[in-house]
């Protein structure tokens, strides 16, 4: 297995803007101080890192290096408790991967994502462990057998697609509060530009108005990530 240390990144406070509704033509309400999003961590993986000690997989990746690259992308969201008693009901983080001006067969995909399923919050991740075939190891975080879907705190989807996303749901045991780290391994065409477009949404449960959906007003620097030229990108070893 390969263990990668994630460098500390700055959290940026993000405003949430109420999603327009037909029955509510008034100016959209903004919520401040409830959500933060980190600067992305970008780490291009060498064949040795990506193979995680598997000699056969290393041979495959070395041969594939002429036409495919693998990059690690990690983001952290921080959800804060409400000052007015209006808790988060749910939230979602989406990542759209694309290689501008490249044909369909050279578009990037999420080769592996983490977390996939989890029934409880955890402390902010500081490391990523990769097994053979570039699977992100999360053995202590997976949902235990027998638990129903309604008990899921986080569910990730979109592995092997270009638009992975994670959905977070407040449960009876766990309010949606604290830091959540989301990590994916991106497979891209060798040398092609790779952009990740980030979206963040949340639903807040207001006592008077009920469930109100919001979207994050992300600044350009957080909304679009250039994986080939990113300030936090770590160089190959």
VEXDREN-2710 file (C-alpha; in Angstrom, 1 decimal):
% VEXDREN-2710
k/r/px/py/pz
1/UNK/0.0/0.0/0.0
2/UNK/1.0/3.6/-0.5
3/UNK/0.4/6.2/2.2
4/UNK/0.3/9.9/1.1
5/UNK/0.4/12.8/3.5
6/UNK/-2.1/15.6/2.7
7/UNK/-0.6/19.0/3.3
8/UNK/-2.7/21.5/5.4
9/UNK/-4.9/23.8/3.3
10/UNK/-6.7/26.9/4.1
11/UNK/-10.5/26.9/4.6
12/UNK/-12.4/29.7/2.8
13/UNK/-15.8/30.9/4.2
14/UNK/-18.5/30.5/1.6
15/UNK/-21.9/32.2/1.3
16/UNK/-25.0/30.1/0.6
17/UNK/-27.6/31.6/-1.7
18/UNK/-31.2/30.5/-1.7
19/UNK/-32.2/28.7/-4.8
20/UNK/-34.9/30.7/-6.7
21/UNK/-38.4/29.3/-6.6
22/UNK/-41.5/30.2/-8.6
23/UNK/-43.5/30.9/-5.5
24/UNK/-40.8/33.1/-4.0
25/UNK/-39.9/35.8/-6.5
26/UNK/-38.3/38.0/-3.8
27/UNK/-34.5/38.5/-3.7
28/UNK/-32.8/35.3/-2.6
29/UNK/-31.7/35.1/1.0
30/UNK/-28.0/34.7/1.7
31/UNK/-26.6/32.6/4.6
32/UNK/-23.1/33.5/5.9
33/UNK/-20.7/31.8/8.2
34/UNK/-22.2/28.2/7.9
35/UNK/-19.9/26.6/5.3
36/UNK/-16.3/26.7/4.3
37/UNK/-14.4/25.0/1.5
38/UNK/-10.7/24.3/1.4
39/UNK/-8.2/25.1/-1.3
40/UNK/-7.8/21.9/-3.3
41/UNK/-4.9/19.5/-2.8
42/UNK/-3.6/18.2/-6.2
43/UNK/-0.9/15.5/-6.3
44/UNK/0.2/13.8/-9.6
45/UNK/0.9/10.2/-8.9
46/UNK/4.0/8.5/-10.1
47/UNK/3.7/4.9/-11.3
48/UNK/5.4/3.7/-8.2
49/UNK/3.0/5.6/-5.9
50/UNK/0.0/4.4/-8.0
51/UNK/1.0/0.8/-8.1
52/UNK/1.1/0.6/-4.2
53/UNK/3.7/-2.1/-4.2
54/UNK/2.0/-4.4/-6.8
55/UNK/4.7/-5.4/-9.3
56/UNK/2.3/-6.4/-12.0
57/UNK/0.3/-3.2/-11.7
58/UNK/3.5/-1.2/-11.7
59/UNK/4.4/-2.8/-15.0
60/UNK/1.0/-1.9/-16.4
61/UNK/1.2/1.7/-15.2
62/UNK/4.7/2.2/-16.5
63/UNK/3.6/1.0/-19.9
64/UNK/0.5/3.1/-19.8
65/UNK/2.3/6.3/-18.7
66/UNK/2.8/7.4/-22.3
67/UNK/-1.0/7.8/-22.7
68/UNK/-2.5/8.1/-19.2
69/UNK/-1.8/10.1/-16.1
70/UNK/-3.3/9.7/-12.6
71/UNK/-3.8/12.6/-10.2
72/UNK/-5.1/12.8/-6.7
73/UNK/-7.6/15.6/-5.9
74/UNK/-8.8/16.3/-2.3
75/UNK/-11.2/18.9/-1.0
76/UNK/-12.5/19.6/2.6
77/UNK/-15.9/21.1/3.5
78/UNK/-16.5/22.5/7.0
79/UNK/-20.1/22.7/8.2
80/UNK/-20.8/24.9/11.3
81/UNK/-23.6/24.7/13.9
82/UNK/-26.4/27.2/13.4
83/UNK/-26.7/30.4/15.5
84/UNK/-30.4/30.6/15.0
85/UNK/-31.4/26.9/15.5
86/UNK/-31.8/26.2/11.7
87/UNK/-29.7/23.0/11.1
88/UNK/-28.5/21.5/7.8
89/UNK/-30.8/18.7/6.5
90/UNK/-28.4/17.7/3.8
91/UNK/-25.6/18.8/1.5
92/UNK/-23.9/17.8/-1.7
93/UNK/-20.5/18.3/-3.3
94/UNK/-20.1/17.7/-7.0
95/UNK/-17.0/17.6/-9.2
96/UNK/-17.2/17.8/-13.0
97/UNK/-14.0/16.7/-14.7
98/UNK/-13.2/17.8/-18.2
99/UNK/-10.3/18.3/-20.6
100/UNK/-11.2/21.3/-22.8
101/UNK/-10.8/20.9/-26.5
102/UNK/-10.1/17.1/-26.2
103/UNK/-12.2/14.4/-27.9
104/UNK/-14.6/12.2/-25.9
105/UNK/-12.1/9.3/-25.6
106/UNK/-9.5/11.6/-24.0
107/UNK/-11.8/13.0/-21.3
108/UNK/-10.9/12.4/-17.6
109/UNK/-12.8/10.2/-15.2
110/UNK/-12.9/9.6/-11.5
111/UNK/-11.0/6.3/-11.2
112/UNK/-11.5/6.0/-7.5
113/UNK/-13.4/8.1/-4.9
114/UNK/-13.6/8.3/-1.1
115/UNK/-15.7/8.1/0.9
116/UNK/-18.1/5.8/-0.8
117/UNK/-20.4/5.0/2.1
118/UNK/-20.2/6.1/5.7
119/UNK/-22.7/6.1/8.6
120/UNK/-20.9/8.7/10.8
121/UNK/-18.7/11.8/10.7
122/UNK/-14.9/11.4/11.2
123/UNK/-12.0/13.7/11.9
124/UNK/-10.5/15.6/9.0
125/UNK/-8.3/13.3/7.0
126/UNK/-4.6/14.1/6.9
127/UNK/-3.5/11.0/4.9
128/UNK/-4.6/9.0/1.9
129/UNK/-3.8/5.3/1.6
130/UNK/-3.9/3.6/-1.8
131/UNK/-4.1/-0.1/-2.5
132/UNK/-3.3/-1.9/-5.7
133/UNK/-5.4/-0.8/-8.7
134/UNK/-5.5/2.7/-7.2
135/UNK/-8.3/2.0/-4.8
136/UNK/-8.5/4.5/-1.9
137/UNK/-8.4/2.5/1.3
138/UNK/-11.1/3.5/3.9
139/UNK/-11.5/0.2/5.8
140/UNK/-12.5/1.9/9.1
141/UNK/-14.9/4.3/7.5
142/UNK/-17.2/2.0/5.5
143/UNK/-20.8/1.3/6.4
144/UNK/-21.1/-1.8/8.6
145/UNK/-23.2/-4.7/7.2
146/UNK/-26.8/-4.7/8.0
147/UNK/-27.3/-0.9/8.3
148/UNK/-30.0/0.6/6.1
149/UNK/-29.6/3.3/3.5
150/UNK/-31.6/5.7/5.7
151/UNK/-28.7/5.6/8.2
152/UNK/-26.0/6.8/5.7
153/UNK/-24.3/10.0/6.7
154/UNK/-22.3/10.3/3.5
155/UNK/-22.6/8.4/0.1
156/UNK/-20.3/8.9/-2.8
157/UNK/-21.2/8.0/-6.4
158/UNK/-19.8/8.5/-9.9
159/UNK/-16.8/6.3/-9.8
160/UNK/-15.5/5.7/-13.4
161/UNK/-17.5/8.7/-14.5
162/UNK/-16.6/12.3/-15.2
163/UNK/-19.0/13.8/-12.6
164/UNK/-18.5/12.2/-9.2
165/UNK/-20.5/13.6/-6.2
166/UNK/-21.0/13.1/-2.5
167/UNK/-24.3/13.5/-0.7
168/UNK/-24.4/14.1/3.0
169/UNK/-27.5/13.6/5.1
170/UNK/-28.1/14.6/8.7
171/UNK/-29.2/11.5/10.7
172/UNK/-31.0/11.0/14.0
173/UNK/-27.6/10.3/15.6
174/UNK/-25.4/12.8/13.7
175/UNK/-26.2/16.4/12.8
176/UNK/-24.4/17.7/9.7
177/UNK/-21.6/19.6/11.5
178/UNK/-17.8/19.4/11.3
179/UNK/-15.2/18.8/8.5
180/UNK/-15.6/16.3/5.7
181/UNK/-12.8/15.4/3.3
182/UNK/-13.5/14.1/-0.2
183/UNK/-10.8/12.5/-2.3
184/UNK/-10.7/11.1/-5.8
185/UNK/-8.1/9.7/-8.2
186/UNK/-8.4/11.2/-11.6
187/UNK/-7.4/9.3/-14.7
188/UNK/-6.6/11.7/-17.6
189/UNK/-5.1/11.5/-21.0
190/UNK/-1.3/12.0/-20.8
191/UNK/-0.5/15.7/-21.1
192/UNK/-4.0/16.8/-21.7
193/UNK/-5.4/19.8/-19.7
194/UNK/-7.6/18.7/-16.8
195/UNK/-10.1/21.0/-15.1
196/UNK/-12.4/20.2/-12.1
197/UNK/-15.5/22.3/-11.7
198/UNK/-16.8/22.2/-8.2
199/UNK/-20.4/22.8/-7.0
200/UNK/-21.7/22.8/-3.5
201/UNK/-25.3/22.8/-2.3
202/UNK/-27.2/22.4/1.0
203/UNK/-30.6/22.3/2.4
204/UNK/-31.4/24.2/5.7
205/UNK/-34.4/23.3/7.9
206/UNK/-35.9/26.6/9.0
207/UNK/-38.5/26.5/11.8
208/UNK/-40.9/28.9/10.0
209/UNK/-40.3/28.2/6.3
210/UNK/-39.3/24.5/6.4
211/UNK/-36.7/23.0/4.1
212/UNK/-35.0/25.7/1.9
213/UNK/-32.4/24.7/-0.7
214/UNK/-29.2/26.8/-1.2
215/UNK/-26.3/26.8/-3.5
216/UNK/-22.8/27.9/-2.6
217/UNK/-21.6/31.2/-4.2
218/UNK/-18.1/29.9/-4.9
219/UNK/-15.3/32.3/-6.1
220/UNK/-13.6/31.4/-9.3
221/UNK/-10.5/30.1/-7.6
222/UNK/-12.5/27.5/-5.7
223/UNK/-15.1/26.8/-8.4
224/UNK/-12.6/25.8/-11.1
225/UNK/-9.4/23.8/-10.4
226/UNK/-6.7/23.4/-13.0
227/UNK/-5.1/20.1/-12.0
228/UNK/-2.1/20.6/-14.3
229/UNK/-1.2/24.1/-12.9
230/UNK/-2.5/24.4/-9.3
231/UNK/-0.8/26.3/-6.5
232/UNK/-1.0/23.4/-4.1
233/UNK/0.0/20.8/-6.7
234/UNK/2.9/18.7/-5.3
235/UNK/5.7/17.8/-7.6
236/UNK/6.5/14.2/-8.6
237/UNK/9.0/12.6/-6.3
END
